[in-house]
């Protein structure tokens, strides 16, 4: 039987750390968690994971976490120190899988939104130029003609409102529609994500000389398009980091969205997660399940030395993700010099994102649906902590 003691958890794989209550669990603390005396956020979700665990002897085994925890609980008072350390590492690994899945899927959804937003922003600029040949492309969001085209072309396309302080400032409040079950379900997904208070902090490098070859030149030099492309590029690389952990440490269950992320089902109250995941499986087709967008192809006439670099031009050094008060950090184990060499200059910076309830008043029909619209806030290094409405409290909603 183990006496009451405390062991600080080290990071599995040396890079991926959960900075939460999990780190401080000793045997007595774990007992209180197992009996429900000390609740930990996202516990039910983490218990739904299957993980690949490497023991001290180097042997890898796959565990269904709920079963492993149940078996330990049945003999907890007679467990050895080695058994305690093993189950605690399995629980920590389960949380790493859960958080990496939340991070991967929510960031994937944000990338899809921004890809569409970039496309139709470009279209709105072209339409506005026809009516206003002197359109100031450095300040398009102050131009009323552009804003009318922007709203018209983007009508009902998105699930998030936008509030950016990144290389300048702008806001975009979309007209949200709920005319399809899939749209309603994704809006419900973001509504519950608001309650979980997610945030992402990314330290990154951008190799502009490389990234510029992924644009048409007239598009690249528009400030808003450059900003959106950079954000898409960096966030897409963050998805790659999180997904690599899922592939390496979370027991494989198939490549489809449904199989990869179905363990998140226990983390939501009102959202039919399987239906949301099946929607994206259907969108991508039977043979193509792609979480990471391919933005590595160079445009024609790119110099051969640059065209040979089949990368995006962005490199994520580390990504810190928070949800439900639990934070995890993933550092890149690759070297940017191995990818881009040493001949290109890199700009290093950091930005943060948060998803919160929108500050824009919603029309009455949406309020009647009891679905709150989410707003993506992105802040650059100069505005890193300048967020609005970081949380909301709704006493009518059940706690997560």
HELIX and SHEET records of a PDB file:
HELIX    1   1 UNK A   21  UNK A   24  5                                   4    
HELIX    2   2 UNK A   27  UNK A   34  1                                   8    
HELIX    3   3 UNK A   43  UNK A   47  1                                   5    
HELIX    4   4 UNK A   65  UNK A   74  1                                  10    
HELIX    5   5 UNK A   76  UNK A   78  5                                   3    
HELIX    6   6 UNK A   81  UNK A  131  1                                  51    
HELIX    7   7 UNK A  140  UNK A  142  5                                   3    
HELIX    8   8 UNK A  144  UNK A  153  1                                  10    
HELIX    9   9 UNK A  181  UNK A  196  1                                  16    
HELIX   10  10 UNK A  208  UNK A  211  1                                   4    
HELIX   11  11 UNK A  212  UNK A  214  5                                   3    
HELIX   12  12 UNK A  217  UNK A  220  1                                   4    
HELIX   13  13 UNK A  223  UNK A  249  1                                  27    
HELIX   14  14 UNK A  257  UNK A  261  1                                   5    
HELIX   15  15 UNK A  262  UNK A  267  5                                   6    
HELIX   16  16 UNK A  273  UNK A  284  1                                  12    
HELIX   17  17 UNK A  304  UNK A  307  1                                   4    
HELIX   18  18 UNK A  336  UNK A  340  1                                   5    
HELIX   19  19 UNK A  364  UNK A  368  1                                   5    
HELIX   20  20 UNK A  381  UNK A  383  5                                   3    
SHEET    1   A 8 UNK A  17  UNK A  19  0                                        
SHEET    2   A 8 UNK A 326  UNK A 331 -1                                        
SHEET    3   A 8 UNK A 314  UNK A 323 -1                                        
SHEET    4   A 8 UNK A 199  UNK A 206 -1                                        
SHEET    5   A 8 UNK A 347  UNK A 357 -1                                        
SHEET    6   A 8 UNK A 374  UNK A 379 -1                                        
SHEET    7   A 8 UNK A 160  UNK A 165  1                                        
SHEET    8   A 8 UNK A 169  UNK A 172 -1                                        
SHEET    1   B 2 UNK A  50  UNK A  54  0                                        
SHEET    2   B 2 UNK A  60  UNK A  64 -1                                        
END                                                                             
